[in-house]
C-alpha cells in the first residue's frame, strides 16, 4: 500500500526522477525550474510506499485561481489510484486559500487523464492556451529598482523613425546573436558583450541603446557618472559597487552615456583625478564580459577623447558610428512627426531643406512648426476649420529658424573618426 503526505525538502531528488521518467515528446506546460520552485515555495504532496516516493503533485495559487503545476506517478503505480489520491490531498492542502477553482493545463499528447476525471475535473472545449515568457523575474525587481533601472516598452525598436542602415547593422551584429545565443554558438559566434556607439550629438545613440534593450526585452540600466560622483565611496568606488549589483540581474543592457567623462586619455603631470576612475572602468569591463546575457553600451560624442586602451580589441566587440540621417531616413523621421491633418505636406521639400539635421533637430523643427500653427489658429480672427493643421510654410519657417546641432566641420571630423576608429 501507499500513503500520501506533504512534500519534504529531501524529496526533491525523487521529484527530479519522476520528472525525467514521465517526460513525453511534447514540451511540458511548466518547466522543471518552475516545478522545483513550487515544491519549495507553494504547495506539494508526495505518494510514498515504504518511504520510497512513487508520485508527486504540485500546485500554486494566484488569487482565487489554483493551478496544478505537476502530477506524476511511477509507471508501475499508474493504475492504482495514486494520482487521484494525490490530487485530493493537494486540494485539501490548498482549501484554506479561498480558491474558486482549480485548473490544470496538459500538453495535447497527454493520454492519461483519468486521475483528473476521477477527482471531478471537467475538460473544457474550444479553449486555446497562449503564454509569454516574462524577461524579468520577481526576485530581480528590487535590484533593478535600487539601480534605477527599468523594463522598457516592447515597441521602441519599431518606433525608431528612419536610420534604417544603423538599425540593420545593430540588428545583425548585436540583437540577433544575443537573442539566438544557442544558434550563434552552433555557428561559432560569441554574442557581443560590450559596444561603443559614437557620433555627433542628437543622432540617436541613447535612443538606440534603449531600443536594443526593448528589442531583447532585457532590463535597462543607465549609469550616470555625475550622480555616482556624489557617492561617499567616490566615483570609482560607486562605479564598482554599481556593477556588482548588476551581477544580480539575469539579463541586462547597461548604458553609459558621455562615457568620455570617465574614460579620458590618461597621462600628463600631475595625473588627472579621473585617471583612477578610468583605471577602475578598464578593470570592470573584462569582468562584465565574463557573464552571459549582458550588454554594455557606451556612447560618446567625442570618441577621440577616449583613452586608447579603452577601445582596444578584447574590451569592446564593436565600435559603431551613428551619424546624421540620410534623405530616406529624414523622410521617415519627418513622417513620424507630421500630424494627421498635415499628411499632404510635401515631405520631399522638408527633406531637402533639412539636409544636415540630426533626428533631434528634425523633432525640434516639427514641434516648433506645430506650436506656431496652433498659436496662429487660436489667435486668428476667423474660426479654425476642423481639418486645420500645420502647413508647408510653417515647417519651412521652423527649419530656417533651427540651427543644426552638427556643424559642417563636425560632420567632417566624424567621417575621419569612422575611417580611423570604427569597428563594425
C-alpha positions as CSV (number, residue, x, y, z in Angstrom):
1,X,0.0,0.0,0.0
2,X,1.0,3.6,-0.3
3,X,0.3,6.8,1.6
4,X,0.2,10.5,0.7
5,X,2.0,13.1,2.8
6,X,3.3,16.7,2.5
7,X,6.4,17.3,0.4
8,X,9.7,17.4,2.4
9,X,12.8,19.2,1.2
10,X,14.7,15.8,1.0
11,X,12.1,14.7,-1.6
12,X,13.5,16.9,-4.3
13,X,15.7,14.2,-5.9
14,X,12.7,11.9,-6.1
15,X,10.6,14.7,-7.9
16,X,13.5,15.2,-10.3
17,X,13.5,11.4,-11.1
18,X,9.7,11.5,-11.6
19,X,10.1,14.4,-14.0
20,X,12.6,12.5,-16.1
21,X,10.7,9.2,-16.0
22,X,7.4,10.8,-17.1
23,X,8.6,13.1,-19.8
24,X,7.0,12.8,-23.2
25,X,7.9,14.1,-26.6
26,X,5.8,17.2,-26.0
27,X,7.1,20.1,-24.0
28,X,5.5,20.4,-20.6
29,X,3.4,23.4,-19.8
30,X,5.5,24.2,-16.7
31,X,9.3,23.8,-16.9
32,X,11.4,21.9,-14.4
33,X,12.6,25.1,-12.6
34,X,9.0,26.2,-12.1
35,X,8.1,22.8,-10.6
36,X,11.0,22.8,-8.2
37,X,10.2,26.3,-7.2
38,X,6.6,25.5,-6.5
39,X,7.6,22.4,-4.5
40,X,9.7,24.7,-2.3
41,X,7.6,27.8,-2.1
42,X,4.0,26.8,-2.9
43,X,2.1,23.5,-2.3
44,X,3.2,19.9,-2.9
45,X,2.4,16.4,-1.8
46,X,4.0,13.1,-2.5
47,X,2.9,9.5,-2.5
48,X,5.2,7.1,-0.8
49,X,5.5,3.3,-0.4
50,X,7.9,2.1,2.3
51,X,9.4,5.6,2.4
52,X,10.0,5.5,-1.3
53,X,8.5,8.3,-3.3
54,X,6.3,6.9,-6.1
55,X,4.4,10.0,-7.1
56,X,4.1,13.8,-6.6
57,X,1.5,16.5,-7.2
58,X,2.4,20.2,-7.1
59,X,0.1,23.3,-7.1
60,X,0.2,27.0,-6.8
61,X,-2.4,29.7,-6.2
62,X,-3.0,33.0,-7.9
63,X,-5.7,35.0,-6.1
64,X,-8.9,32.8,-6.4
65,X,-7.4,30.6,-9.1
66,X,-5.4,27.5,-8.3
67,X,-3.2,25.6,-10.8
68,X,-1.9,22.1,-10.8
69,X,1.7,22.6,-11.9
70,X,2.9,18.9,-11.9
71,X,1.4,15.5,-11.4
72,X,3.4,12.3,-12.0
73,X,3.3,8.7,-10.8
74,X,5.8,5.9,-11.4
75,X,4.7,3.7,-14.3
76,X,4.0,0.6,-12.2
77,X,1.7,2.6,-9.9
78,X,-0.3,4.4,-12.5
79,X,-3.4,2.2,-12.4
80,X,-3.8,2.1,-8.6
81,X,-5.5,5.4,-7.8
82,X,-2.3,7.2,-6.8
83,X,-2.9,10.2,-8.9
84,X,-6.5,10.7,-7.7
85,X,-5.4,10.4,-4.0
86,X,-2.6,12.9,-4.5
87,X,-4.9,15.4,-6.2
88,X,-7.4,15.1,-3.4
89,X,-4.7,15.7,-0.8
90,X,-3.3,18.7,-2.7
91,X,-6.8,20.2,-3.0
92,X,-7.3,19.7,0.7
93,X,-4.0,21.3,1.5
94,X,-5.0,24.4,-0.6
95,X,-8.5,24.5,0.7
96,X,-7.8,27.3,3.1
97,X,-6.7,29.7,0.4
98,X,-10.2,30.7,-0.7
99,X,-9.8,29.3,-4.2
100,X,-12.8,29.4,-6.5
101,X,-11.5,26.9,-9.0
102,X,-8.6,24.5,-9.5
103,X,-7.3,24.1,-13.1
104,X,-4.7,22.2,-15.0
105,X,-3.1,22.6,-18.4
106,X,-1.8,19.5,-20.2
107,X,0.1,19.0,-23.5
108,X,-2.0,17.7,-26.3
109,X,-0.1,14.4,-26.2
110,X,-1.2,13.6,-22.7
111,X,-3.3,10.4,-22.8
112,X,-3.7,9.5,-19.1
113,X,-6.2,12.0,-17.7
114,X,-8.3,9.6,-15.6
115,X,-6.9,10.9,-12.3
116,X,-8.3,14.3,-13.1
117,X,-11.7,13.0,-14.3
118,X,-11.9,10.8,-11.2
119,X,-11.3,13.8,-9.0
120,X,-14.0,15.9,-10.6
121,X,-12.0,17.9,-13.1
122,X,-14.0,18.7,-16.3
123,X,-12.4,19.1,-19.7
124,X,-13.1,22.5,-21.3
125,X,-13.8,22.5,-25.0
126,X,-12.8,25.2,-27.6
127,X,-10.0,26.7,-25.4
128,X,-6.6,27.7,-26.7
129,X,-3.6,28.3,-24.5
130,X,-1.2,31.2,-25.0
131,X,1.8,32.1,-23.0
132,X,4.5,34.7,-22.9
133,X,7.8,34.4,-21.1
134,X,8.4,37.5,-18.9
135,X,12.0,38.7,-19.2
136,X,12.5,39.9,-15.6
137,X,11.7,37.7,-12.7
138,X,10.1,38.9,-9.5
139,X,13.3,38.4,-7.4
140,X,15.2,40.9,-9.7
141,X,12.8,43.8,-9.3
142,X,14.3,45.0,-6.0
143,X,17.8,45.1,-7.5
144,X,16.5,46.8,-10.7
145,X,14.7,49.4,-8.6
146,X,17.8,50.0,-6.5
147,X,19.9,50.6,-9.6
148,X,17.3,52.9,-11.1
149,X,16.8,50.5,-14.0
150,X,13.5,49.7,-15.7
151,X,11.8,47.4,-18.2
152,X,11.2,49.4,-21.3
153,X,8.1,49.1,-23.6
154,X,8.3,46.4,-26.2
155,X,7.8,48.6,-29.2
156,X,10.7,51.1,-29.0
157,X,12.7,49.3,-31.8
158,X,9.8,49.6,-34.2
159,X,9.3,53.2,-33.2
160,X,12.7,54.4,-34.4
161,X,12.0,56.5,-37.5
162,X,14.4,56.1,-40.3
163,X,18.1,55.3,-39.6
164,X,17.5,52.0,-41.4
165,X,21.1,51.3,-42.1
166,X,22.0,51.7,-38.5
167,X,19.1,49.6,-37.3
168,X,20.0,46.8,-39.7
169,X,23.6,46.9,-38.5
170,X,22.7,46.8,-34.8
171,X,20.1,44.0,-35.5
172,X,22.7,41.8,-37.2
173,X,25.7,42.5,-35.0
174,X,24.1,42.8,-31.6
175,X,20.4,41.8,-31.3
176,X,20.4,38.6,-33.5
177,X,23.4,36.8,-31.7
178,X,22.1,37.8,-28.2
179,X,18.5,36.8,-28.9
180,X,19.6,33.5,-30.5
181,X,22.6,32.5,-28.3
182,X,22.3,28.8,-28.9
183,X,22.2,29.1,-32.7
184,X,25.0,31.6,-32.5
185,X,27.1,29.1,-30.6
186,X,26.3,26.5,-33.2
187,X,27.9,28.7,-35.8
188,X,30.9,29.6,-33.6
189,X,29.7,33.1,-32.9
190,X,30.3,34.6,-29.5
191,X,27.5,37.1,-28.7
192,X,28.8,40.6,-28.1
193,X,29.0,41.9,-24.6
194,X,30.3,45.4,-25.0
195,X,30.0,48.0,-27.7
196,X,30.7,51.7,-28.3
197,X,28.3,53.9,-30.2
198,X,29.9,57.2,-31.3
199,X,28.8,60.1,-33.4
200,X,27.7,63.8,-33.3
201,X,25.2,64.9,-30.6
202,X,21.5,64.3,-31.3
203,X,21.9,61.4,-33.7
204,X,20.1,58.9,-31.6
205,X,22.7,56.9,-29.6
206,X,20.7,56.9,-26.4
207,X,17.5,56.0,-28.4
208,X,19.3,53.1,-30.0
209,X,20.6,51.8,-26.6
210,X,17.1,51.9,-25.2
211,X,15.7,50.3,-28.3
212,X,18.2,47.4,-28.1
213,X,17.0,46.7,-24.6
214,X,13.4,46.9,-25.7
215,X,14.1,44.6,-28.7
216,X,15.8,42.0,-26.4
217,X,13.3,42.5,-23.6
218,X,16.1,42.9,-21.2
219,X,16.4,45.1,-18.1
220,X,17.8,48.6,-19.0
221,X,20.2,50.2,-16.5
222,X,21.6,53.6,-17.2
223,X,24.7,54.5,-15.3
224,X,25.1,58.3,-14.6
225,X,28.7,59.2,-13.7
226,X,27.6,62.6,-12.5
227,X,25.3,61.0,-9.9
228,X,27.8,58.4,-8.8
229,X,30.4,61.2,-8.2
230,X,28.3,62.3,-5.1
231,X,28.6,58.8,-3.5
232,X,30.6,58.7,-0.3
233,X,32.6,55.9,-1.8
234,X,33.8,58.2,-4.6
235,X,33.2,57.8,-8.3
236,X,35.5,54.8,-8.8
237,X,34.1,53.0,-5.7
238,X,30.5,53.8,-6.7
239,X,31.1,52.6,-10.2
240,X,32.5,49.3,-8.9
241,X,29.5,48.8,-6.5
242,X,27.0,49.5,-9.3
243,X,28.4,46.8,-11.5
244,X,28.5,44.3,-8.5
245,X,24.7,44.9,-8.1
246,X,24.2,44.5,-11.9
247,X,25.6,40.9,-11.5
248,X,22.3,40.0,-9.7
249,X,20.3,40.6,-12.9
250,X,19.7,37.7,-15.3
251,X,19.6,39.8,-18.4
252,X,20.7,43.5,-18.7
253,X,21.6,46.2,-21.1
254,X,23.8,48.7,-19.2
255,X,24.2,52.1,-20.8
256,X,26.8,54.8,-20.1
257,X,26.2,58.0,-22.0
258,X,29.0,60.5,-22.5
259,X,31.5,57.8,-21.4
260,X,34.3,60.2,-22.2
261,X,33.7,61.7,-18.7
262,X,35.1,58.6,-17.1
263,X,37.3,57.1,-19.8
264,X,39.6,60.1,-20.6
265,X,43.0,59.8,-22.0
266,X,45.5,59.1,-19.2
267,X,48.8,60.8,-18.9
268,X,50.1,64.2,-18.1
269,X,51.7,65.7,-15.0
270,X,50.3,65.9,-12.5
271,X,47.9,62.9,-13.2
272,X,44.3,63.8,-13.6
273,X,41.9,62.9,-10.7
274,X,39.8,61.0,-13.2
275,X,42.7,58.6,-14.1
276,X,41.7,56.4,-11.2
277,X,38.2,56.2,-12.5
278,X,39.4,55.3,-15.9
279,X,41.6,52.5,-14.4
280,X,38.6,51.2,-12.5
281,X,36.4,51.1,-15.6
282,X,39.1,49.3,-17.5
283,X,39.1,46.6,-14.8
284,X,35.3,46.4,-14.7
285,X,34.8,45.7,-18.4
286,X,36.6,42.3,-18.6
287,X,34.8,41.1,-15.5
288,X,31.5,42.2,-17.0
289,X,32.3,40.4,-20.3
290,X,32.7,37.1,-18.4
291,X,28.9,37.0,-17.6
292,X,26.4,35.8,-20.2
293,X,23.3,37.7,-21.1
294,X,24.9,41.1,-20.6
295,X,25.5,44.0,-23.0
296,X,27.4,47.2,-22.1
297,X,26.6,50.1,-24.4
298,X,28.9,53.1,-24.1
299,X,28.0,56.3,-26.1
300,X,30.2,59.2,-26.8
301,X,30.1,62.4,-28.9
302,X,33.9,62.8,-28.7
303,X,35.5,59.4,-29.4
304,X,38.9,61.0,-29.8
305,X,38.8,61.9,-26.2
306,X,38.7,58.3,-25.0
307,X,41.7,56.6,-23.6
308,X,43.5,54.5,-26.2
309,X,43.3,51.3,-24.1
310,X,39.6,51.8,-23.7
311,X,38.9,51.0,-27.4
312,X,41.3,48.1,-27.9
313,X,40.2,44.7,-29.0
314,X,39.1,42.5,-26.1
315,X,37.2,45.2,-24.3
316,X,34.7,46.2,-27.0
317,X,33.4,43.9,-29.7
318,X,32.3,46.7,-31.9
319,X,32.8,50.5,-32.3
320,X,29.8,51.6,-34.3
321,X,29.2,55.0,-35.8
322,X,25.8,56.6,-35.5
323,X,25.7,59.5,-37.9
324,X,23.3,62.0,-39.4
325,X,20.3,60.6,-41.2
326,X,20.4,60.4,-45.0
327,X,17.5,61.6,-47.2
328,X,15.5,58.4,-46.8
329,X,15.9,58.4,-43.0
330,X,14.9,62.1,-42.8
331,X,11.8,61.4,-44.8
332,X,10.8,58.7,-42.3
333,X,11.6,60.9,-39.3
334,X,9.6,63.8,-40.7
335,X,6.6,61.5,-41.4
336,X,6.7,60.3,-37.8
337,X,6.1,63.9,-36.5
338,X,3.5,65.1,-39.0
339,X,0.0,65.1,-37.5
340,X,-2.8,63.5,-39.4
341,X,-4.0,67.0,-40.6
342,X,-0.6,67.6,-42.3
343,X,-0.3,64.3,-44.2
344,X,-0.5,66.1,-47.5
345,X,2.6,68.3,-46.8
346,X,5.4,67.8,-49.3
347,X,7.8,65.7,-47.3
348,X,10.4,65.8,-50.1
349,X,10.6,69.5,-49.6
350,X,11.1,69.1,-45.9
351,X,13.9,66.5,-46.6
352,X,15.7,68.8,-49.0
353,X,15.6,71.8,-46.6
354,X,16.7,69.8,-43.6
355,X,19.9,68.4,-45.0
356,X,22.5,68.1,-42.2
357,X,19.8,67.9,-39.5
358,X,20.1,65.3,-36.8
359,X,16.9,63.4,-35.6
360,X,16.8,65.7,-32.6
361,X,16.9,68.8,-34.9
362,X,14.1,67.4,-37.0
363,X,12.0,66.7,-33.9
364,X,12.6,70.3,-32.7
365,X,11.6,71.9,-36.0
366,X,8.5,69.7,-36.3
367,X,7.4,70.6,-32.8
368,X,8.1,74.3,-33.4
369,X,6.0,74.3,-36.6
370,X,3.1,72.6,-34.8
371,X,3.3,75.2,-32.0
372,X,3.4,78.1,-34.4
373,X,0.5,76.8,-36.4
374,X,-1.6,76.3,-33.3
375,X,-0.9,79.8,-32.0
376,X,-1.8,81.2,-35.4
377,X,-5.1,79.3,-35.4
378,X,-6.0,80.2,-31.8
379,X,-5.4,83.9,-32.1
380,X,-6.8,84.4,-35.6
381,X,-10.0,86.3,-36.2
382,X,-11.6,83.5,-38.2
383,X,-12.9,80.1,-36.9
384,X,-10.4,77.2,-37.0
385,X,-11.5,74.7,-39.7
386,X,-12.0,71.1,-38.5
387,X,-9.3,70.0,-40.9
388,X,-6.7,72.6,-40.0
389,X,-3.1,71.7,-39.2
390,X,0.5,72.8,-39.8
391,X,1.2,73.7,-43.4
392,X,4.3,73.5,-45.5
393,X,5.2,77.1,-44.8
394,X,5.1,76.5,-41.1
395,X,7.6,73.7,-41.4
396,X,9.9,75.6,-43.8
397,X,9.9,78.6,-41.4
398,X,10.7,76.3,-38.5
399,X,13.5,74.7,-40.4
400,X,15.1,78.0,-41.3
401,X,14.9,79.0,-37.7
402,X,16.6,75.9,-36.4
403,X,20.3,75.8,-36.0
404,X,21.8,72.4,-36.9
405,X,23.4,70.7,-34.0
406,X,26.2,69.3,-36.1
407,X,28.4,71.8,-38.0
408,X,30.0,71.0,-41.3
409,X,33.4,70.7,-39.6
410,X,32.0,68.3,-37.0
411,X,30.5,66.2,-39.8
412,X,33.9,66.0,-41.5
413,X,35.6,65.1,-38.2
414,X,33.0,62.3,-37.8
415,X,33.8,60.9,-41.2
416,X,37.5,60.9,-40.2
417,X,36.6,59.1,-37.0
418,X,34.8,56.4,-39.0
419,X,37.8,55.8,-41.1
420,X,40.3,55.6,-38.2
421,X,38.3,54.2,-35.3
422,X,35.1,52.4,-36.3
423,X,35.0,48.7,-35.9
424,X,31.9,47.0,-37.3
